[in-house]
Amino acid sequence: MKLELVATCLFGLEKMLGEEIDALGLRRIETMDGRVIFEGEERDVARCNVNLRCAEHVFIRLGAFPATTYTELFEGVMALAWEDWIGKYDAFPVKGHCIKSKLYSIPDCQSIIKKAIVERLSAHYGIKWFSETETQYQIEFFLFKDTVSLMIDTSGIPLHKRGYRPQSGAAPLRETLAAAIALTARPREDVLFWDPMCGSGTIAIEAAMILSNRAPGLGRAFAAEKFSQLSPKTWADAREEAEGKIRRDAQFEVYASDIDDAILDVTYENALRAGVEEHLNIFQADVRRIEKKDCKGTVVCNPPYGERLMTPAEAAELYRDMGRAFARLSPWQIYIITSHPDFERLYGQRADKTRKLYNGMLPCSLYQYFRPQERRDEIARNTPKKPYYKKK
């Protein structure tokens, strides 16, 4: 059976998510901020949940239609075949979002949608009251520019919760964002991948999972595993397929270091749960004293922003020290994510490329330094000086 599927993601990860969907052999229909819509079959619900590194949720979209009044919303919802998915004892809570639409009240939209589904199911099952005591089918609506999409969540717990990180540091990075940062840095077996401020190890672990081709969803369960429409074999096949693609003979080492010796036990336990502990070299070290190894290398890190960890003044001093320390690593590539608006000025180098990303709702920038230092200095000498930030 052909299905219309929707994968959501953090803002800024749409391109990577689309490429992941392409790699699974699926056809994209539309890409918009924070989501990719594509075609698939029942087996692809399981394959996407198990394999997508950058997705937050995978939904089945039952339909989409224009709605500028509550009457249009009610009638549009009523026209969808909810009985194909929801049984007479199943639960079907409703939640969603309204953006740039005439219908902007989320509670009112929830109420109308719930009422319409109940009326449709009442007519089908011949009952007026629903106990909602069995399988939960979480309904999600997305009302954008007066067009509403009605979806069923197949993931349940967000996909960034891989299951390997019950503990984390004081300022954790979402696993999906860490995977996207690692993918941007292009981890390779012949290049040392090093996070010198690893915290609980998320970036290093995601990089090791990428290098070993270990699917991110192998260690967790999904809401749709309880759906009667999707057989247990569907999920078993998806996991078997993913297990078969793991590169168990991969030869690489990822460095994960941090100045805080106490957090490194957490890093190891997380790596163990993720199945990549054999590939991680975990050790205590100060990023200010980082030393280049006799090999090609890429440094990727998520330093404190001066918000939850460190004061703004302490973070500023750290960035200055990082700029001096990392300059000694040339021609290694450097990737740094932070929300600090003056990072480049403090670090002392303009990035070769900057990419806007979001850590949850917090806007950040990924500063990418991939040119040799000599080439960057030459460009700086021949480029008219501009401020590091826009004046207000």
C-alpha positions in Angstrom: 0.0 0.0 0.0 1.4 3.4 -1.0 1.7 5.9 1.9 2.5 9.5 2.1 5.1 10.0 4.8 6.4 13.1 6.6 9.7 13.2 8.3 10.3 16.3 10.6 13.6 17.7 11.6 15.3 20.6 13.3 15.4 23.8 11.2 18.5 23.7 9.0 18.7 19.9 8.6 16.1 19.6 5.7 18.8 19.0 3.0 20.6 16.3 4.9 17.3 14.6 5.8 16.2 14.7 2.2 19.5 13.1 1.2 18.9 10.3 3.8 15.5 9.7 2.4 16.9 9.5 -1.2 19.5 7.0 0.1 16.7 4.7 1.2 15.4 4.7 -2.4 12.3 6.8 -1.6 10.8 9.6 -3.7 10.6 13.1 -2.2 7.4 15.1 -2.9 8.1 18.4 -1.1 10.5 20.0 1.3 9.7 22.8 3.6 11.1 24.3 6.8 11.5 21.5 9.3 9.9 18.7 7.3 10.3 16.5 4.2 7.2 14.9 2.6 7.8 11.7 0.6 6.2 8.5 -0.7 6.7 5.1 0.8 5.2 1.8 1.6 4.3 0.1 5.0 7.8 -1.4 5.3 9.3 2.1 4.8 7.7 3.3 8.1 10.0 0.9 9.9 13.0 1.5 7.6 12.8 5.3 8.1 12.4 5.1 11.9 15.3 2.8 12.2 17.7 4.5 9.8 17.1 8.2 9.6 19.8 10.1 11.5 18.5 13.6 11.2 14.7 13.1 11.6 12.8 13.9 14.8 9.6 12.0 13.9 8.2 10.0 11.0 4.5 10.5 10.3 1.9 8.9 8.0 0.0 11.7 6.4 -3.7 10.7 5.8 -4.6 13.9 3.9 -4.1 17.6 3.4 -6.7 20.2 2.4 -7.3 24.0 2.6 -9.1 25.2 5.7 -9.9 28.9 6.6 -12.9 28.2 8.7 -13.7 25.7 11.4 -16.5 24.3 9.2 -13.9 23.5 6.5 -11.6 22.0 9.0 -14.4 19.8 10.4 -15.6 18.6 7.0 -12.1 18.0 5.7 -11.2 15.8 8.8 -14.5 14.0 8.5 -13.7 13.0 4.9 -10.6 11.1 5.9 -10.6 7.3 6.4 -9.7 7.2 10.1 -11.2 3.8 10.5 -8.4 2.4 8.3 -6.1 3.0 11.3 -8.0 3.6 14.5 -10.0 0.7 16.1 -13.0 1.1 18.3 -11.0 0.8 21.5 -7.8 2.6 20.4 -6.7 6.0 21.8 -6.4 9.0 19.4 -5.2 12.1 21.2 -4.8 15.2 19.0 -2.0 17.9 19.1 -0.5 20.2 16.5 0.7 23.6 15.3 -0.8 26.6 13.5 1.5 28.9 11.5 0.5 31.8 9.3 -3.1 30.7 9.1 -6.5 32.2 9.7 -7.2 29.4 12.1 -4.6 30.1 14.8 -6.1 28.7 18.0 -4.4 25.4 18.7 -7.0 24.3 21.4 -9.9 25.1 19.1 -8.3 23.2 16.2 -7.7 20.2 18.6 -11.3 20.2 19.7 -12.7 20.4 16.1 -10.4 17.7 14.8 -11.2 15.4 17.7 -14.9 15.9 17.3 -14.7 15.2 13.6 -12.7 12.0 14.1 -15.2 10.8 16.7 -18.1 11.5 14.4 -16.5 9.6 11.5 -15.6 6.6 13.8 -19.0 6.6 15.4 -20.7 6.3 12.0 -18.3 3.4 11.1 -18.4 1.4 14.4 -22.0 2.3 15.4 -21.0 3.5 18.8 -21.1 7.0 20.4 -18.5 6.6 23.2 -14.9 5.5 22.8 -13.0 4.1 25.8 -9.6 4.8 24.2 -7.9 2.0 26.3 -5.9 0.2 23.7 -3.2 1.2 21.1 -2.5 4.9 20.9 -2.5 6.6 17.5 -1.2 10.1 18.2 -2.9 12.5 15.7 -0.9 15.5 14.7 -2.1 18.4 12.6 0.0 21.0 10.9 -1.8 24.1 9.8 0.4 26.2 7.6 -0.7 29.1 5.3 -4.4 27.9 5.6 -3.6 24.3 4.5 -3.9 21.6 7.1 -2.1 18.2 7.1 -3.5 15.4 9.3 -0.9 12.8 10.3 -0.4 9.8 12.6 2.9 9.7 14.5 4.8 6.4 14.0 7.8 7.3 16.1 6.4 8.1 19.5 9.4 9.2 21.6 11.4 11.7 19.4 14.0 10.0 17.2 16.8 12.1 18.6 16.4 9.9 21.8 18.4 7.0 20.4 18.4 5.2 23.7 22.1 5.2 24.4 22.1 8.5 26.5 20.1 8.1 29.7 22.6 10.5 31.2 24.1 13.6 29.6 26.1 16.6 30.5 24.8 20.0 31.7 24.2 21.4 28.2 23.5 18.4 25.9 23.4 18.5 22.2 20.5 16.7 20.5 21.7 13.4 18.9 20.1 14.4 15.5 22.0 17.7 15.5 25.2 16.0 16.5 24.8 13.5 13.6 24.2 16.4 11.2 27.4 18.2 12.4 29.4 15.0 12.1 28.0 14.4 8.6 29.0 18.0 7.6 32.6 17.2 8.8 32.6 14.1 6.5 34.1 11.5 8.8 36.5 9.1 7.0 38.5 6.1 8.2 41.8 7.7 7.2 41.1 11.0 9.1 41.2 11.2 12.8 37.9 12.6 14.1 38.4 14.4 17.5 35.9 16.1 19.8 38.1 17.8 22.5 35.1 19.0 24.5 33.1 15.8 24.2 30.9 16.1 27.4 28.8 13.0 27.4 30.2 12.0 24.0 27.3 12.7 21.6 29.2 14.1 18.6 31.9 11.4 18.9 29.4 8.6 19.3 27.3 9.8 16.3 30.5 10.0 14.2 31.4 6.5 15.2 27.9 5.3 14.3 28.3 7.0 10.9 31.7 5.5 10.2 30.5 2.0 11.2 27.2 2.5 9.3 25.3 1.6 12.5 21.6 2.7 12.2 20.6 5.1 14.9 17.3 3.4 15.8 18.6 -0.1 16.4 18.5 0.3 20.2 15.0 1.6 20.7 11.3 0.9 20.1 8.7 2.9 18.2 5.0 3.7 18.6 4.0 2.1 15.3 5.3 -1.3 16.4 2.0 -1.6 18.2 -0.1 -0.6 15.1 -2.1 -3.6 13.9 -1.6 -2.4 10.3 2.1 -3.0 10.5 3.2 -6.6 11.1 6.0 -7.5 13.5 7.8 -8.9 10.5 8.0 -5.4 9.0 10.0 -4.2 12.0 12.1 -7.4 12.2 13.0 -7.1 8.5 14.0 -3.4 8.9 16.2 -4.2 11.8 17.7 -7.2 10.1 18.4 -5.1 7.0 20.1 -2.4 9.2 22.2 -5.0 11.1 23.4 -6.4 7.9 24.8 -3.1 6.8 26.9 -2.5 9.9 30.6 -2.4 8.9 31.9 -4.6 11.7 35.4 -4.7 10.1 35.7 -0.9 9.9 39.1 0.3 11.0 39.0 3.8 12.6 39.4 5.5 15.9 37.4 8.5 17.2 39.0 10.7 20.0 36.6 11.9 22.7 38.4 14.1 25.3 37.2 16.6 27.9 38.8 18.6 30.8 36.2 17.2 33.2 37.4 13.8 34.1 34.1 12.9 35.8 32.0 13.1 32.7 34.2 10.6 30.8 32.6 7.6 32.6 29.3 8.8 31.2 30.9 9.1 27.7 32.1 5.5 27.9 28.7 4.1 29.2 26.9 5.9 26.4 29.4 4.6 23.8 28.9 1.1 25.2 25.1 1.3 24.9 25.5 2.7 21.3 27.7 -0.3 20.4 30.7 1.8 19.3 32.9 1.8 22.5 35.6 -0.2 20.7 36.1 2.7 18.3 36.4 5.5 20.9 39.6 6.7 22.5 38.2 8.5 25.6 40.6 10.5 27.7 41.0 13.6 29.9 42.6 16.7 28.3 42.4 20.5 28.2 41.3 21.8 24.8 43.7 24.8 25.3 46.6 22.4 25.1 45.5 20.2 22.2 48.4 18.8 20.2 48.3 17.7 16.5 48.9 14.0 15.9 51.0 12.7 13.0 48.0 12.1 10.7 45.1 13.9 8.9 42.6 15.2 11.4 39.2 16.9 11.9 38.2 18.6 15.1 34.5 19.0 15.8 33.2 20.5 19.0 30.3 22.1 20.9 32.0 24.5 23.4 30.0 26.3 26.1 28.0 29.2 24.9 28.2 31.3 28.0 24.6 30.5 29.0 24.1 27.2 30.9 27.8 26.5 31.2 30.3 29.3 32.0 29.7 33.0 32.2 29.8 35.0 29.0 33.2 36.4 30.0 34.5 32.9 30.6 33.2 31.7 27.3 34.8 34.6 25.5 38.1 33.8 27.0 37.8 30.2 26.1 37.1 31.1 22.4 40.3 33.2 22.4 42.3 30.4 23.7 40.7 27.9 21.2 41.6 30.2 18.4 45.3 30.2 19.4 45.3 26.4 20.2 43.5 25.4 17.0 45.8 27.5 14.8 48.5 25.1 15.6 46.5 22.2 14.1 46.6 23.5 10.5 45.9 21.9 8.0 43.4 20.0 10.0 39.8 21.0 9.5 37.8 22.6 12.4 34.0 22.6 12.9 32.6 24.5 15.9 28.9 25.0 16.8 27.9 27.9 19.1 25.2 30.4 19.6 27.7 33.2 20.7 27.2 36.1 18.2 30.8 37.3 18.5 32.5 33.9 18.0 34.6 34.7 15.0 35.9 37.9 16.5 36.8 36.2 19.7 38.3 33.1 17.9 40.3 35.4 15.7 39.5 33.8 12.4 36.7 34.2 9.9 35.1 30.9 9.0 35.4 29.5 5.5 31.7 28.7 5.7 29.0 29.3 8.3 25.8 27.4 8.5 22.7 28.4 10.6 21.4 25.5 12.7 19.1 25.1 15.7 19.7 23.2 18.9 16.1 22.7 19.9 14.8 26.3 19.7 18.2 27.9 20.2 19.7 29.4 17.0 23.3 28.5 16.5 25.9 28.7 13.8 28.3 26.0 12.7 31.6 27.6 11.9 33.6 25.6 9.4 37.3 26.0 8.9 38.5 23.6 6.1 41.1 25.7 4.2 44.8 25.5 5.2 45.8 28.4 7.5 48.1 29.8 4.8 45.3 30.1 2.3 43.0 31.6 4.9 45.6 34.2 5.8 46.1 35.0 2.1 42.3 35.5 1.6 42.3 37.8 4.7 45.1 40.0 3.3 43.3 40.4 0.0 39.8 41.0 1.4 38.6 44.4 2.6 37.9 44.3 6.3 34.3 44.1 7.3 32.8 43.8 10.8 32.3 40.3 12.2 28.7 41.1 12.9 26.0 43.3 11.5 25.5 46.6 13.3 22.0 47.2 14.6 
